[in-house]
Amino acid sequence: MHGAERAISNVVLMAWGEPLLNLESVLPALRLMLDDNAYGLSRRRVTVSTVGIVPMMDRLRDECPVALAVSLHAPNDALRSRLVPINEKYPLATLFAACRRYLEKAPRDFVTFEYVMLDGVNDSDAQRASWRGAWPKCRARST
């Protein structure tokens, strides 16, 4: 299909900055993507990825709930605080509570948790075993 036009079917807002710290610009962009007179995407096909800015997660849930992905990168607060400094302000228990609140209005019945595997840092068998049962209902993807 070289040269053929393809419709946009999925959008993920992530990287190069925290989308939820720019929510004043992100919300209008999301609404445009969801508008039937613009792109007309399903809320299930538009995802915002965040490191876990809890107040903004709550605001997104209330103002424009779309699919949510949360970058965890560690199974516990001690390691996550080293890898993701915002964890000092919003530790895992607070973040998981926000994820559960988000699910009340989310277009999907799960949150995607992103976890980058760093050799010798966060990839041990013990760390992997600690994930089971510790996280809310989720779809996990590790790279």
The first five atom37 places (N, CA, C, CB, O) and aatype in JSON, in Angstrom:
{
  "aatype": [12, 8, 7, 0, 6, 1, 0, 9, 15, 2, 19, 19, 10, 12, 0, 17, 7, 6, 14, 10, 10, 2, 10, 6, 15, 19, 10, 14, 0, 10, 1, 10, 12, 10, 3, 3, 2, 0, 18, 7, 10, 15, 1, 1, 1, 19, 16, 19, 15, 16, 19, 7, 9, 19, 14, 12, 12, 3, 1, 10, 1, 3, 6, 4, 14, 19, 0, 10, 0, 19, 15, 10, 8, 0, 14, 2, 3, 0, 10, 1, 15, 1, 10, 19, 14, 9, 2, 6, 11, 18, 14, 10, 0, 16, 10, 13, 0, 0, 4, 1, 1, 18, 10, 6, 11, 0, 14, 1, 3, 13, 19, 16, 13, 6, 18, 19, 12, 10, 3, 7, 19, 2, 3, 15, 3, 0, 5, 1, 0, 15, 17, 1, 7, 0, 17, 14, 11, 4, 1, 0, 1, 15, 16],
  "atom_mask": [
    [1, 1, 1, 1, 1],
    [1, 1, 1, 1, 1],
    [1, 1, 1, 0, 1],
    [1, 1, 1, 1, 1],
    [1, 1, 1, 1, 1],
    [1, 1, 1, 1, 1],
    [1, 1, 1, 1, 1],
    [1, 1, 1, 1, 1],
    [1, 1, 1, 1, 1],
    [1, 1, 1, 1, 1],
    [1, 1, 1, 1, 1],
    [1, 1, 1, 1, 1],
    [1, 1, 1, 1, 1],
    [1, 1, 1, 1, 1],
    [1, 1, 1, 1, 1],
    [1, 1, 1, 1, 1],
    [1, 1, 1, 0, 1],
    [1, 1, 1, 1, 1],
    [1, 1, 1, 1, 1],
    [1, 1, 1, 1, 1],
    [1, 1, 1, 1, 1],
    [1, 1, 1, 1, 1],
    [1, 1, 1, 1, 1],
    [1, 1, 1, 1, 1],
    [1, 1, 1, 1, 1],
    [1, 1, 1, 1, 1],
    [1, 1, 1, 1, 1],
    [1, 1, 1, 1, 1],
    [1, 1, 1, 1, 1],
    [1, 1, 1, 1, 1],
    [1, 1, 1, 1, 1],
    [1, 1, 1, 1, 1],
    [1, 1, 1, 1, 1],
    [1, 1, 1, 1, 1],
    [1, 1, 1, 1, 1],
    [1, 1, 1, 1, 1],
    [1, 1, 1, 1, 1],
    [1, 1, 1, 1, 1],
    [1, 1, 1, 1, 1],
    [1, 1, 1, 0, 1],
    [1, 1, 1, 1, 1],
    [1, 1, 1, 1, 1],
    [1, 1, 1, 1, 1],
    [1, 1, 1, 1, 1],
    [1, 1, 1, 1, 1],
    [1, 1, 1, 1, 1],
    [1, 1, 1, 1, 1],
    [1, 1, 1, 1, 1],
    [1, 1, 1, 1, 1],
    [1, 1, 1, 1, 1],
    [1, 1, 1, 1, 1],
    [1, 1, 1, 0, 1],
    [1, 1, 1, 1, 1],
    [1, 1, 1, 1, 1],
    [1, 1, 1, 1, 1],
    [1, 1, 1, 1, 1],
    [1, 1, 1, 1, 1],
    [1, 1, 1, 1, 1],
    [1, 1, 1, 1, 1],
    [1, 1, 1, 1, 1],
    [1, 1, 1, 1, 1],
    [1, 1, 1, 1, 1],
    [1, 1, 1, 1, 1],
    [1, 1, 1, 1, 1],
    [1, 1, 1, 1, 1],
    [1, 1, 1, 1, 1],
    [1, 1, 1, 1, 1],
    [1, 1, 1, 1, 1],
    [1, 1, 1, 1, 1],
    [1, 1, 1, 1, 1],
    [1, 1, 1, 1, 1],
    [1, 1, 1, 1, 1],
    [1, 1, 1, 1, 1],
    [1, 1, 1, 1, 1],
    [1, 1, 1, 1, 1],
    [1, 1, 1, 1, 1],
    [1, 1, 1, 1, 1],
    [1, 1, 1, 1, 1],
    [1, 1, 1, 1, 1],
    [1, 1, 1, 1, 1],
    [1, 1, 1, 1, 1],
    [1, 1, 1, 1, 1],
    [1, 1, 1, 1, 1],
    [1, 1, 1, 1, 1],
    [1, 1, 1, 1, 1],
    [1, 1, 1, 1, 1],
    [1, 1, 1, 1, 1],
    [1, 1, 1, 1, 1],
    [1, 1, 1, 1, 1],
    [1, 1, 1, 1, 1],
    [1, 1, 1, 1, 1],
    [1, 1, 1, 1, 1],
    [1, 1, 1, 1, 1],
    [1, 1, 1, 1, 1],
    [1, 1, 1, 1, 1],
    [1, 1, 1, 1, 1],
    [1, 1, 1, 1, 1],
    [1, 1, 1, 1, 1],
    [1, 1, 1, 1, 1],
    [1, 1, 1, 1, 1],
    [1, 1, 1, 1, 1],
    [1, 1, 1, 1, 1],
    [1, 1, 1, 1, 1],
    [1, 1, 1, 1, 1],
    [1, 1, 1, 1, 1],
    [1, 1, 1, 1, 1],
    [1, 1, 1, 1, 1],
    [1, 1, 1, 1, 1],
    [1, 1, 1, 1, 1],
    [1, 1, 1, 1, 1],
    [1, 1, 1, 1, 1],
    [1, 1, 1, 1, 1],
    [1, 1, 1, 1, 1],
    [1, 1, 1, 1, 1],
    [1, 1, 1, 1, 1],
    [1, 1, 1, 1, 1],
    [1, 1, 1, 1, 1],
    [1, 1, 1, 1, 1],
    [1, 1, 1, 1, 1],
    [1, 1, 1, 0, 1],
    [1, 1, 1, 1, 1],
    [1, 1, 1, 1, 1],
    [1, 1, 1, 1, 1],
    [1, 1, 1, 1, 1],
    [1, 1, 1, 1, 1],
    [1, 1, 1, 1, 1],
    [1, 1, 1, 1, 1],
    [1, 1, 1, 1, 1],
    [1, 1, 1, 1, 1],
    [1, 1, 1, 1, 1],
    [1, 1, 1, 1, 1],
    [1, 1, 1, 1, 1],
    [1, 1, 1, 0, 1],
    [1, 1, 1, 1, 1],
    [1, 1, 1, 1, 1],
    [1, 1, 1, 1, 1],
    [1, 1, 1, 1, 1],
    [1, 1, 1, 1, 1],
    [1, 1, 1, 1, 1],
    [1, 1, 1, 1, 1],
    [1, 1, 1, 1, 1],
    [1, 1, 1, 1, 1],
    [1, 1, 1, 1, 1]
  ],
  "atom_positions": [
    [[0.83, -1.19, 0.0], [0.0, 0.0, 0.0], [0.87, 1.25, 0.0], [-0.94, 0.0, 1.2], [0.52, 2.24, 0.63]],
    [[1.96, 1.21, -0.68], [2.85, 2.37, -0.74], [2.11, 3.57, -1.34], [4.11, 2.05, -1.56], [1.52, 3.47, -2.42]],
    [[2.14, 4.68, -0.64], [1.49, 5.89, -1.13], [0.01, 5.99, -0.8], [0.0, 0.0, 0.0], [-0.59, 7.05, -1.0]],
    [[-0.59, 4.92, -0.3], [-2.01, 4.96, 0.03], [-2.21, 5.67, 1.37], [-2.61, 3.52, 0.08], [-1.38, 5.55, 2.27]],
    [[-3.3, 6.39, 1.48], [-3.61, 7.06, 2.74], [-4.18, 6.06, 3.73], [-4.6, 8.23, 2.51], [-4.96, 5.19, 3.37]],
    [[-3.77, 6.2, 4.98], [-4.29, 5.35, 6.04], [-4.91, 6.25, 7.09], [-3.17, 4.45, 6.65], [-4.37, 7.3, 7.45]],
    [[-6.03, 5.83, 7.58], [-6.71, 6.59, 8.62], [-5.98, 6.43, 9.95], [-8.19, 6.15, 8.76], [-5.46, 5.35, 10.26]],
    [[-5.94, 7.48, 10.73], [-5.39, 7.39, 12.08], [-6.39, 6.62, 12.93], [-5.11, 8.82, 12.69], [-7.58, 6.96, 12.96]],
    [[-5.92, 5.58, 13.6], [-6.84, 4.76, 14.39], [-6.52, 4.75, 15.87], [-6.84, 3.35, 13.87], [-7.4, 4.45, 16.68]],
    [[-5.29, 5.07, 16.25], [-4.87, 5.09, 17.65], [-3.9, 6.25, 17.86], [-4.2, 3.74, 18.05], [-3.09, 6.56, 16.99]],
    [[-3.99, 6.88, 19.02], [-3.09, 7.98, 19.36], [-2.63, 7.78, 20.81], [-3.78, 9.38, 19.16], [-3.44, 7.46, 21.68]],
    [[-1.33, 7.97, 21.04], [-0.78, 7.93, 22.39], [-0.01, 9.23, 22.62], [0.14, 6.68, 22.61], [0.89, 9.57, 21.85]],
    [[-0.37, 9.95, 23.67], [0.37, 11.15, 24.06], [1.36, 10.74, 25.13], [-0.58, 12.29, 24.58], [0.97, 10.29, 26.21]],
    [[2.65, 10.89, 24.83], [3.69, 10.46, 25.76], [5.03, 11.07, 25.39], [3.79, 8.93, 25.78], [5.18, 11.68, 24.33]],
    [[5.99, 10.89, 26.29], [7.41, 11.2, 26.08], [7.68, 12.67, 25.82], [7.94, 10.39, 24.94], [6.75, 13.46, 25.67]],
    [[8.92, 13.01, 25.76], [9.41, 14.37, 25.51], [8.7, 15.39, 26.41], [9.2, 14.75, 24.05], [8.48, 16.53, 26.0]],
    [[8.37, 14.98, 27.59], [7.67, 15.84, 28.52], [6.46, 15.11, 29.06], [0.0, 0.0, 0.0], [5.98, 14.16, 28.45]],
    [[5.98, 15.54, 30.18], [4.84, 14.91, 30.84], [3.55, 15.54, 30.34], [4.95, 15.05, 32.37], [3.3, 16.71, 30.61]],
    [[2.7, 14.77, 29.62], [1.46, 15.35, 29.09], [0.57, 15.99, 30.16], [0.68, 14.28, 28.39], [-0.05, 17.02, 29.9]],
    [[0.51, 15.4, 31.33], [-0.39, 15.94, 32.36], [0.12, 17.23, 32.98], [-0.59, 14.92, 33.43], [-0.64, 17.92, 33.66]],
    [[1.39, 17.57, 32.76], [1.88, 18.88, 33.21], [1.59, 19.96, 32.17], [3.38, 18.81, 33.49], [1.9, 21.13, 32.39]],
    [[1.01, 19.57, 31.07], [0.61, 20.5, 30.01], [-0.88, 20.27, 29.69], [1.49, 20.31, 28.73], [-1.29, 20.35, 28.54]],
    [[-1.65, 20.0, 30.72], [-3.05, 19.61, 30.53], [-3.89, 20.68, 29.84], [-3.66, 19.27, 31.86], [-4.84, 20.35, 29.14]],
    [[-3.55, 21.96, 30.04], [-4.32, 23.03, 29.39], [-4.25, 22.94, 27.87], [-3.8, 24.4, 29.85], [-5.17, 23.37, 27.18]],
    [[-3.17, 22.4, 27.34], [-3.05, 22.19, 25.9], [-3.49, 20.79, 25.48], [-1.62, 22.44, 25.44], [-4.0, 20.6, 24.38]],
    [[-3.28, 19.83, 26.36], [-3.63, 18.44, 26.05], [-5.15, 18.26, 25.94], [-3.06, 17.5, 27.12], [-5.62, 17.58, 25.03]],
    [[-5.91, 18.85, 26.85], [-7.36, 18.67, 26.82], [-8.0, 19.09, 25.5], [-8.0, 19.45, 27.96], [-8.78, 18.32, 24.94]],
    [[-7.7, 20.29, 24.97], [-8.29, 20.64, 23.66], [-7.86, 19.69, 22.54], [-7.91, 22.07, 23.29], [-8.64, 19.38, 21.64]],
    [[-6.61, 19.24, 22.61], [-6.14, 18.29, 21.59], [-6.91, 16.97, 21.69], [-4.63, 18.03, 21.74], [-7.3, 16.4, 20.67]],
    [[-7.13, 16.49, 22.9], [-7.9, 15.27, 23.08], [-9.33, 15.43, 22.58], [-7.92, 14.86, 24.55], [-9.86, 14.57, 21.88]],
    [[-9.93, 16.55, 22.93], [-11.32, 16.78, 22.49], [-11.42, 16.82, 20.97], [-11.86, 18.1, 23.08], [-12.4, 16.33, 20.4]],
    [[-10.43, 17.38, 20.31], [-10.4, 17.41, 18.84], [-10.29, 15.99, 18.28], [-9.22, 18.27, 18.33], [-10.97, 15.65, 17.32]],
    [[-9.45, 15.18, 18.89], [-9.31, 13.79, 18.43], [-10.59, 13.0, 18.6], [-8.18, 13.1, 19.18], [-10.89, 12.12, 17.79]],
    [[-11.37, 13.31, 19.64], [-12.6, 12.58, 19.93], [-13.82, 13.12, 19.18], [-12.87, 12.61, 21.4], [-14.82, 12.42, 19.05]],
    [[-13.75, 14.34, 18.71], [-14.88, 15.01, 18.06], [-15.26, 14.3, 16.76], [-14.53, 16.48, 17.77], [-14.43, 14.08, 15.89]],
    [[-16.54, 13.94, 16.65], [-17.03, 13.26, 15.44], [-16.89, 14.11, 14.19], [-18.48, 12.87, 15.62], [-16.83, 13.58, 13.09]],
    [[-16.83, 15.43, 14.35], [-16.66, 16.31, 13.2], [-15.19, 16.6, 12.9], [-17.4, 17.61, 13.44], [-14.88, 17.38, 11.99]],
    [[-14.29, 15.97, 13.65], [-12.85, 16.12, 13.4], [-12.31, 14.72, 13.11], [-12.1, 16.8, 14.64], [-12.57, 14.17, 12.04]],
    [[-11.57, 14.14, 14.06], [-10.98, 12.82, 13.85], [-11.93, 11.69, 14.23], [-9.71, 12.69, 14.64], [-11.86, 10.6, 13.66]],
    [[-12.81, 11.94, 15.19], [-13.81, 10.95, 15.56], [-13.25, 9.67, 16.16], [0.0, 0.0, 0.0], [-13.83, 8.6, 15.97]],
    [[-12.15, 9.75, 16.87], [-11.58, 8.56, 17.48], [-12.36, 8.15, 18.72], [-10.11, 8.79, 17.83], [-12.95, 8.99, 19.4]],
    [[-12.35, 6.89, 19.01], [-12.96, 6.36, 20.23], [-12.08, 6.7, 21.43], [-13.18, 4.84, 20.12], [-10.86, 6.73, 21.31]],
    [[-12.7, 6.95, 22.58], [-11.94, 7.2, 23.82], [-11.03, 6.02, 24.15], [-12.91, 7.47, 24.99], [-10.0, 6.18, 24.79]],
    [[-11.43, 4.84, 23.7], [-10.63, 3.64, 23.94], [-9.37, 3.61, 23.09], [-11.45, 2.39, 23.67], [-8.44, 2.85, 23.39]],
    [[-9.32, 4.42, 22.05], [-8.18, 4.4, 21.12], [-7.27, 5.63, 21.28], [-8.68, 4.33, 19.69], [-6.34, 5.82, 20.5]],
    [[-7.55, 6.44, 22.28], [-6.71, 7.59, 22.59], [-6.18, 7.37, 24.0], [-7.52, 8.96, 22.47], [-6.95, 7.21, 24.95]],
    [[-4.86, 7.37, 24.13], [-4.22, 7.07, 25.41], [-3.31, 8.21, 25.83], [-3.42, 5.75, 25.32], [-2.58, 8.77, 25.01]],
    [[-3.37, 8.55, 27.11], [-2.42, 9.49, 27.69], [-1.51, 8.68, 28.6], [-3.15, 10.66, 28.48], [-1.98, 7.92, 29.45]],
    [[-0.2, 8.84, 28.41], [0.79, 8.17, 29.23], [1.35, 9.18, 30.23], [1.93, 7.56, 28.35], [1.65, 10.32, 29.88]],
    [[1.49, 8.75, 31.48], [1.94, 9.64, 32.55], [2.87, 8.92, 33.5], [0.74, 10.21, 33.31], [2.81, 7.69, 33.62]],
    [[3.72, 9.68, 34.19], [4.52, 9.1, 35.27], [3.71, 9.07, 36.56], [5.82, 9.9, 35.47], [4.14, 8.47, 37.55]],
    [[2.56, 9.73, 36.56], [1.69, 9.68, 37.73], [1.53, 10.98, 38.46], [0.0, 0.0, 0.0], [1.77, 11.04, 39.66]],
    [[1.13, 12.01, 37.76], [0.83, 13.31, 38.38], [-0.62, 13.2, 38.88], [1.04, 14.53, 37.36], [-1.56, 13.51, 38.14]],
    [[-0.78, 12.78, 40.11], [-2.08, 12.36, 40.63], [-3.18, 13.41, 40.49], [-1.94, 12.0, 42.08], [-4.26, 13.06, 40.0]],
    [[-2.98, 14.67, 40.87], [-4.09, 15.63, 40.72], [-4.54, 15.8, 39.26], [-3.68, 16.99, 41.29], [-5.72, 15.99, 38.98]],
    [[-3.59, 15.72, 38.34], [-3.94, 15.86, 36.92], [-4.59, 14.6, 36.37], [-2.68, 16.2, 36.11], [-5.39, 14.68, 35.44]],
    [[-4.27, 13.44, 36.94], [-4.97, 12.21, 36.56], [-6.44, 12.33, 36.94], [-4.33, 10.97, 37.25], [-7.32, 11.96, 36.16]],
    [[-6.69, 12.86, 38.14], [-8.08, 13.06, 38.58], [-8.8, 14.06, 37.68], [-8.11, 13.55, 40.04], [-9.96, 13.87, 37.33]],
    [[-8.11, 15.1, 37.31], [-8.72, 16.12, 36.44], [-9.01, 15.55, 35.05], [-7.81, 17.36, 36.33], [-10.07, 15.79, 34.49]],
    [[-8.07, 14.8, 34.5], [-8.3, 14.15, 33.2], [-9.5, 13.23, 33.28], [-7.05, 13.37, 32.74], [-10.33, 13.22, 32.37]],
    [[-9.59, 12.45, 34.34], [-10.73, 11.55, 34.54], [-12.05, 12.31, 34.51], [-10.59, 10.79, 35.87], [-13.03, 11.85, 33.92]],
    [[-12.08, 13.48, 35.14], [-13.32, 14.24, 35.24], [-13.65, 15.02, 33.97], [-13.25, 15.18, 36.4], [-14.82, 15.19, 33.64]],
    [[-12.63, 15.5, 33.26], [-12.86, 16.39, 32.13], [-12.84, 15.71, 30.76], [-11.85, 17.46, 32.14], [-13.55, 16.14, 29.85]],
    [[-12.04, 14.67, 30.61], [-11.94, 14.04, 29.29], [-11.32, 12.66, 29.44], [-11.11, 14.91, 28.31], [-10.18, 12.45, 29.01]],
    [[-12.04, 11.71, 30.03], [-11.45, 10.4, 30.27], [-11.16, 9.65, 28.97], [-12.38, 9.56, 31.15], [-12.04, 9.41, 28.15]],
    [[-9.9, 9.3, 28.81], [-9.45, 8.48, 27.7], [-8.68, 7.32, 28.32], [-8.55, 9.3, 26.66], [-8.56, 7.23, 29.54]],
    [[-8.15, 6.43, 27.5], [-7.34, 5.33, 28.03], [-6.12, 5.92, 28.74], [-6.9, 4.35, 26.89], [-5.62, 6.98, 28.37]],
    [[-5.64, 5.23, 29.76], [-4.54, 5.72, 30.58], [-3.43, 4.69, 30.65], [-5.03, 6.08, 31.99], [-3.68, 3.5, 30.84]],
    [[-2.2, 5.17, 30.5], [-1.0, 4.36, 30.71], [-0.14, 5.06, 31.75], [-0.21, 4.14, 29.36], [0.03, 6.28, 31.7]],
    [[0.4, 4.29, 32.68], [1.22, 4.85, 33.75], [2.59, 4.21, 33.71], [0.55, 4.63, 35.15], [2.72, 2.98, 33.72]],
    [[3.62, 5.03, 33.66], [5.0, 4.55, 33.65], [5.45, 4.26, 35.07], [5.94, 5.59, 32.98], [5.63, 5.19, 35.87]],
    [[5.62, 2.99, 35.4], [6.02, 2.61, 36.76], [7.54, 2.42, 36.88], [5.31, 1.32, 37.17], [8.19, 3.14, 37.64]],
    [[8.09, 1.47, 36.15], [9.53, 1.2, 36.08], [10.14, 0.64, 37.35], [10.23, 2.43, 35.73], [11.35, 0.43, 37.39]],
    [[9.35, 0.39, 38.38], [9.87, -0.2, 39.61], [8.71, -0.81, 40.4], [10.63, 0.86, 40.48], [7.6, -0.3, 40.35]],
    [[8.98, -1.9, 41.12], [7.91, -2.55, 41.88], [7.72, -2.02, 43.3], [8.18, -4.02, 41.94], [6.83, -2.47, 44.01]],
    [[8.57, -1.06, 43.72], [8.46, -0.55, 45.09], [8.86, 0.93, 45.12], [9.34, -1.37, 46.06], [9.48, 1.44, 44.19]],
    [[8.49, 1.58, 46.2], [8.73, 3.02, 46.31], [10.21, 3.38, 46.35], [8.06, 3.55, 47.55], [10.61, 4.39, 45.77]],
    [[11.02, 2.59, 47.03], [12.44, 2.94, 47.16], [13.11, 3.03, 45.79], [13.17, 1.92, 48.05], [13.79, 4.01, 45.49]],
    [[12.92, 2.01, 44.98], [13.53, 2.0, 43.66], [12.84, 3.0, 42.73], [13.48, 0.6, 43.05], [13.51, 3.68, 41.95]],
    [[11.53, 3.08, 42.8], [10.82, 4.01, 41.91], [11.22, 5.46, 42.19], [9.29, 3.85, 42.06], [11.31, 6.26, 41.26]],
    [[11.45, 5.79, 43.44], [11.86, 7.16, 43.76], [13.23, 7.48, 43.14], [11.91, 7.36, 45.28], [13.49, 8.63, 42.77]],
    [[14.1, 6.47, 43.05], [15.39, 6.69, 42.38], [15.22, 6.85, 40.87], [16.35, 5.53, 42.68], [15.88, 7.69, 40.26]],
    [[14.33, 6.05, 40.28], [14.17, 6.06, 38.83], [13.2, 7.13, 38.34], [13.7, 4.71, 38.36], [13.37, 7.7, 37.26]],
    [[12.17, 7.39, 39.13], [11.1, 8.33, 38.77], [10.92, 9.27, 39.96], [9.74, 7.58, 38.4], [10.1, 8.99, 40.84]],
    [[11.66, 10.38, 40.01], [11.67, 11.24, 41.2], [10.29, 11.74, 41.65], [12.54, 12.41, 40.95], [10.11, 12.02, 42.84]],
    [[9.33, 11.87, 40.76], [7.99, 12.34, 41.17], [7.35, 11.37, 42.16], [7.08, 12.51, 39.92], [6.37, 11.72, 42.82]],
    [[7.89, 10.15, 42.25], [7.37, 9.17, 43.2], [7.5, 9.66, 44.64], [8.1, 7.85, 43.03], [6.74, 9.23, 45.51]],
    [[8.45, 10.55, 44.91], [8.58, 11.12, 46.25], [7.3, 11.89, 46.62], [9.81, 12.05, 46.34], [6.88, 11.88, 47.77]],
    [[6.7, 12.54, 45.65], [5.48, 13.32, 45.89], [4.23, 12.46, 45.81], [5.39, 14.46, 44.89], [3.28, 12.65, 46.57]],
    [[4.22, 11.5, 44.87], [3.06, 10.63, 44.66], [3.52, 9.18, 44.69], [2.34, 10.95, 43.3], [3.7, 8.56, 43.64]],
    [[3.72, 8.62, 45.9], [4.21, 7.23, 46.01], [3.19, 6.24, 45.45], [4.51, 6.89, 47.49], [2.05, 6.59, 45.14]],
    [[3.63, 4.99, 45.32], [2.83, 3.97, 44.65], [1.42, 3.83, 45.24], [3.53, 2.65, 44.73], [0.46, 3.7, 44.47]],
    [[1.27, 3.84, 46.54], [-0.08, 3.69, 47.12], [-0.99, 4.82, 46.67], [0.0, 3.66, 48.67], [-2.15, 4.58, 46.34]],
    [[-0.48, 6.03, 46.64], [-1.25, 7.18, 46.18], [-1.55, 7.07, 44.69], [-0.5, 8.49, 46.47], [-2.66, 7.35, 44.25]],
    [[-0.55, 6.64, 43.93], [-0.71, 6.48, 42.48], [-1.74, 5.39, 42.17], [0.63, 6.14, 41.83], [-2.6, 5.59, 41.31]],
    [[-1.66, 4.24, 42.85], [-2.61, 3.17, 42.59], [-4.03, 3.57, 42.99], [-2.2, 1.9, 43.34], [-4.99, 3.17, 42.34]],
    [[-4.17, 4.35, 44.05], [-5.5, 4.85, 44.43], [-6.05, 5.75, 43.33], [-5.43, 5.63, 45.78], [-7.24, 5.69, 43.01]],
    [[-5.19, 6.57, 42.74], [-5.62, 7.43, 41.62], [-6.01, 6.58, 40.41], [-4.5, 8.42, 41.23], [-6.96, 6.91, 39.71]],
    [[-5.29, 5.51, 40.17], [-5.63, 4.61, 39.06], [-7.01, 3.98, 39.28], [-4.56, 3.51, 38.91], [-7.81, 3.87, 38.35]],
    [[-7.27, 3.56, 40.51], [-8.59, 2.99, 40.81], [-9.7, 4.03, 40.61], [-8.63, 2.44, 42.26], [-10.76, 3.72, 40.08]],
    [[-9.45, 5.27, 41.04], [-10.44, 6.33, 40.82], [-10.63, 6.57, 39.33], [-10.0, 7.65, 41.52], [-11.76, 6.76, 38.86]],
    [[-9.54, 6.54, 38.58], [-9.62, 6.78, 37.14], [-10.52, 5.74, 36.47], [-8.21, 6.75, 36.5], [-11.28, 6.06, 35.56]],
    [[-10.44, 4.51, 36.93], [-11.24, 3.44, 36.33], [-12.75, 3.66, 36.47], [-10.87, 2.11, 36.95], [-13.53, 3.09, 35.71]],
    [[-13.16, 4.48, 37.43], [-14.59, 4.77, 37.61], [-15.19, 5.41, 36.36], [-14.8, 5.69, 38.81], [-16.37, 5.22, 36.08]],
    [[-14.39, 6.18, 35.61], [-14.91, 6.88, 34.43], [-14.15, 6.52, 33.16], [-14.84, 8.37, 34.65], [-14.44, 7.06, 32.09]],
    [[-13.19, 5.63, 33.25], [-12.34, 5.3, 32.11], [-13.13, 4.56, 31.03], [-11.16, 4.45, 32.57], [-14.1, 3.86, 31.32]],
    [[-12.7, 4.72, 29.77], [-13.36, 4.02, 28.68], [-12.99, 2.53, 28.63], [-13.01, 4.67, 27.38], [-13.63, 1.77, 27.91]],
    [[-11.98, 2.13, 29.37], [-11.58, 0.73, 29.46], [-11.64, 0.32, 30.92], [-10.15, 0.51, 28.86], [-11.7, 1.16, 31.81]],
    [[-11.62, -0.98, 31.16], [-11.69, -1.45, 32.54], [-10.31, -1.8, 33.09], [-12.61, -2.65, 32.64], [-10.19, -2.6, 34.02]],
    [[-9.27, -1.2, 32.51], [-7.92, -1.42, 32.99], [-7.07, -0.18, 32.71], [-7.3, -2.67, 32.34], [-7.4, 0.65, 31.87]],
    [[-5.98, -0.1, 33.43], [-4.93, 0.89, 33.19], [-3.72, 0.11, 32.69], [-4.6, 1.74, 34.49], [-3.42, -0.96, 33.21]],
    [[-3.04, 0.63, 31.69], [-1.82, 0.0, 31.21], [-0.65, 0.53, 32.03], [-1.6, 0.27, 29.69], [-0.48, 1.74, 32.17]],
    [[0.16, -0.38, 32.58], [1.36, 0.01, 33.3], [2.57, -0.28, 32.43], [1.46, -0.74, 34.67], [2.74, -1.39, 31.92]],
    [[3.39, 0.75, 32.25], [4.6, 0.64, 31.44], [5.79, 0.44, 32.37], [4.79, 1.91, 30.54], [5.89, 1.07, 33.42]],
    [[6.7, -0.44, 31.96], [7.82, -0.8, 32.83], [9.01, -1.09, 31.94], [7.48, -2.03, 33.74], [9.04, -2.12, 31.26]],
    [[9.99, -0.21, 31.92], [11.21, -0.43, 31.15], [12.16, -1.26, 32.0], [11.87, 0.93, 30.74], [12.5, -0.89, 33.12]],
    [[12.58, -2.39, 31.45], [13.48, -3.29, 32.17], [14.92, -2.79, 32.0], [13.34, -4.76, 31.65], [15.41, -2.68, 30.88]],
    [[15.57, -2.5, 33.12], [16.95, -2.03, 33.13], [17.82, -3.13, 33.73], [17.1, -0.68, 33.93], [17.66, -3.49, 34.9]],
    [[18.73, -3.65, 32.94], [19.56, -4.78, 33.35], [20.24, -4.52, 34.69], [20.6, -5.07, 32.29], [21.01, -3.56, 34.84]],
    [[19.95, -5.38, 35.66], [20.58, -5.28, 36.96], [20.0, -4.21, 37.87], [0.0, 0.0, 0.0], [20.49, -4.02, 38.98]],
    [[18.98, -3.51, 37.41], [18.4, -2.42, 38.2], [16.99, -2.79, 38.69], [18.36, -1.13, 37.38], [16.7, -2.71, 39.88]],
    [[16.13, -3.18, 37.75], [14.73, -3.44, 38.1], [14.18, -4.7, 37.43], [13.86, -2.25, 37.72], [12.98, -4.81, 37.2]],
    [[15.07, -5.65, 37.13], [14.65, -6.81, 36.35], [14.89, -8.15, 37.04], [15.35, -6.81, 35.04], [14.92, -9.18, 36.38]],
    [[15.07, -8.16, 38.35], [15.34, -9.42, 39.05], [14.08, -10.27, 39.15], [15.91, -9.15, 40.46], [12.96, -9.76, 39.03]],
    [[14.28, -11.57, 39.38], [13.14, -12.47, 39.56], [12.31, -12.05, 40.78], [13.62, -13.93, 39.73], [11.08, -12.1, 40.75]],
    [[12.98, -11.63, 41.84], [12.26, -11.2, 43.05], [11.41, -9.96, 42.78], [13.25, -10.91, 44.2], [10.27, -9.88, 43.25]],
    [[11.94, -9.02, 42.02], [11.16, -7.82, 41.68], [9.97, -8.2, 40.81], [12.05, -6.78, 40.95], [8.87, -7.69, 41.02]],
    [[10.18, -9.07, 39.87], [9.09, -9.5, 38.98], [8.01, -10.21, 39.8], [9.63, -10.44, 37.87], [6.82, -9.99, 39.57]],
    [[8.41, -11.06, 40.74], [7.44, -11.78, 41.58], [6.64, -10.82, 42.45], [8.16, -12.8, 42.46], [5.48, -11.09, 42.75]],
    [[7.23, -9.69, 42.85], [6.52, -8.75, 43.72], [5.42, -8.01, 42.99], [7.5, -7.75, 44.31], [4.55, -7.41, 43.63]],
    [[5.42, -8.02, 41.67], [4.35, -7.36, 40.9], [3.01, -8.05, 41.13], [4.69, -7.35, 39.41], [1.98, -7.39, 41.28]],
    [[3.04, -9.37, 41.14], [1.79, -10.14, 41.17], [0.95, -9.77, 42.4], [2.09, -11.65, 41.18], [1.42, -9.86, 43.53]],
    [[-0.26, -9.36, 42.16], [-1.18, -9.03, 43.23], [-0.97, -7.66, 43.85], [0.0, 0.0, 0.0], [-1.82, -7.18, 44.6]],
    [[0.14, -7.01, 43.53], [0.43, -5.71, 44.15], [-0.23, -4.57, 43.4], [1.93, -5.48, 44.22], [-0.52, -3.52, 43.98]],
    [[-0.47, -4.77, 42.12], [-0.98, -3.67, 41.3], [-2.47, -3.84, 41.07], [-0.25, -3.61, 39.96], [-2.98, -4.96, 41.1]],
    [[-3.19, -2.73, 40.85], [-4.62, -2.82, 40.52], [-4.81, -3.55, 39.19], [-5.25, -1.41, 40.46], [-3.84, -3.83, 38.49]],
    [[-6.06, -3.85, 38.86], [-6.35, -4.51, 37.59], [-5.67, -3.73, 36.47], [-7.9, -4.6, 37.34], [-5.9, -2.54, 36.3]],
    [[-4.84, -4.43, 35.71], [-4.03, -3.71, 34.74], [-3.66, -4.58, 33.56], [-2.78, -3.17, 35.39], [-3.86, -5.8, 33.56]],
    [[-3.13, -3.94, 32.58], [-2.49, -4.62, 31.45], [-1.05, -4.13, 31.51], [-3.19, -4.29, 30.02], [-0.79, -2.94, 31.39]],
    [[-0.12, -5.04, 31.69], [1.28, -4.65, 31.85], [2.05, -4.91, 30.56], [1.93, -5.42, 33.01], [1.83, -5.9, 29.86]],
    [[2.95, -3.98, 30.26], [3.83, -4.12, 29.11], [5.22, -3.74, 29.59], [3.36, -3.23, 27.89], [5.42, -2.66, 30.13]],
    [[6.17, -4.63, 29.38], [7.54, -4.32, 29.78], [8.44, -4.35, 28.55], [8.05, -5.32, 30.85], [8.22, -5.13, 27.62]],
    [[9.45, -3.49, 28.55], [10.4, -3.46, 27.45], [11.81, -3.37, 27.99], [10.11, -2.28, 26.5], [12.77, -3.33, 27.23]]
  ]
}
